[in-house]
Amino acid sequence: MCLGVPGRVLEVRGGGRTAIVDFFGVERETRLDVIDEPVTPGDYILNHVGFAIRRIPSHEIEETLALYEQLLRGSENDMMAADVRGEMHATAPGVGLGALVSRESNDG
């Protein structure tokens, strides 16, 4: 199973193509190519392997974040918690799609 990870948009860059997003204290650049609607700083998104796939409506944010915080407190052997951590790692600069995002950002 693959889970998306919620995060708060800190900054939109590249004419709306990417955003800097805070995922539980981990800041990563995230693609905005496939998101369902435009985002602005302060919005929350659902990220999947480096791509924002959904803007989280404001009335769902509190419950969504509480669920993921509980999930991340799970044991090291918890498969769902490991999947969420893997999603966060996948957007890291130089890793997976994070390498693509970093390379494209450097290209202008």
Secondary structure by P-SEA (a helix, b strand, c coil): cbbbbbbbbccccccccccccccccbbbbbbcccccccccccbbbbbccccccccccccaaaaaaaaaaaaaacccccaaaaaaaaaaaaacccccaaaaaaaaaaac
